[in-house]
Amino acid sequence: MTDDGTEATAAATGTLGYEQARDELIEVVRRLEAGGTTLEESLALWERGEELAKVCRRWLEGARARLDAALARPEDRDAEEG
């Protein structure tokens, strides 16, 4: 894969929503498990899967941070009032 291809793929995965990345990751795993691909195709699928997993992880970490922030707010208010 060339540097240009890597950058284009990274840019494309950066714009994916969680559900899109998850669904594509499921398809990548299905294709890898089914076999019948060349070594080169398998490596490309594996790399794509790694990129998609990172996208999903970033979305989940962001969601976790938002939940933590939302849960912390009532405690902050209670501390200020008390």
C-alpha positions as CSV (number, residue, x, y, z in Angstrom):
1,M,0.0,0.0,0.0
2,T,1.4,3.4,-0.8
3,D,1.5,6.4,1.5
4,D,-1.3,8.1,-0.6
5,G,-3.5,5.0,-0.1
6,T,-2.9,4.9,3.6
7,E,-3.8,8.6,4.0
8,A,-6.9,8.2,1.8
9,T,-8.0,5.2,3.8
10,A,-7.4,7.0,7.1
11,A,-9.4,10.0,5.9
12,A,-12.2,7.7,4.8
13,T,-12.4,5.8,8.1
14,G,-12.3,9.1,10.1
15,T,-15.6,10.1,8.6
16,L,-17.4,6.9,9.4
17,G,-20.0,6.8,12.1
18,Y,-19.9,4.1,14.7
19,E,-22.6,1.9,13.1
20,Q,-21.1,2.1,9.7
21,A,-17.6,1.2,11.0
22,R,-19.1,-1.6,13.1
23,D,-21.1,-3.1,10.2
24,E,-18.1,-2.9,7.9
25,L,-15.9,-4.5,10.5
26,I,-18.4,-7.4,10.9
27,E,-18.2,-7.9,7.1
28,V,-14.4,-7.9,7.1
29,V,-14.3,-10.5,9.9
30,R,-16.9,-12.6,8.0
31,R,-14.8,-12.5,4.9
32,L,-11.6,-13.4,6.8
33,E,-13.3,-16.3,8.6
34,A,-14.8,-17.6,5.3
35,G,-11.3,-17.9,3.8
36,G,-10.8,-18.3,0.1
37,T,-8.8,-15.1,-0.2
38,T,-5.2,-14.7,-1.3
39,L,-2.6,-13.7,1.3
40,E,-2.5,-10.2,-0.1
41,E,-6.3,-9.9,0.1
42,S,-6.3,-11.3,3.6
43,L,-3.6,-8.8,4.7
44,A,-5.6,-5.9,3.2
45,L,-8.7,-7.1,5.0
46,W,-6.8,-7.4,8.3
47,E,-5.5,-3.9,7.9
48,R,-8.9,-2.5,7.1
49,G,-10.3,-4.4,10.1
50,E,-7.7,-2.8,12.4
51,E,-8.6,0.7,11.1
52,L,-12.3,0.1,11.6
53,A,-11.7,-1.3,15.1
54,K,-9.8,2.0,15.9
55,V,-12.8,4.0,14.6
56,C,-15.2,2.0,16.8
57,R,-12.9,2.4,19.8
58,R,-12.7,6.1,19.4
59,W,-16.5,6.4,19.2
60,L,-17.0,4.3,22.3
61,E,-14.3,6.2,24.2
62,G,-16.0,9.5,23.2
63,A,-19.4,8.2,24.3
64,R,-17.9,7.0,27.6
65,A,-16.3,10.4,28.2
66,R,-19.6,12.1,27.5
67,L,-21.4,9.8,29.9
68,D,-18.8,10.4,32.6
69,A,-19.1,14.1,32.1
70,A,-22.9,14.0,32.4
71,L,-22.7,11.8,35.5
72,A,-20.2,14.1,37.1
73,R,-22.3,17.2,36.7
74,P,-24.9,16.5,39.4
75,E,-22.1,15.8,41.9
76,D,-20.5,19.1,41.1
77,R,-23.8,20.9,41.7
78,D,-24.3,19.0,45.0
79,A,-20.9,20.0,46.1
80,E,-21.5,23.7,45.3
81,E,-24.8,23.7,47.1
82,G,-23.6,21.8,50.1
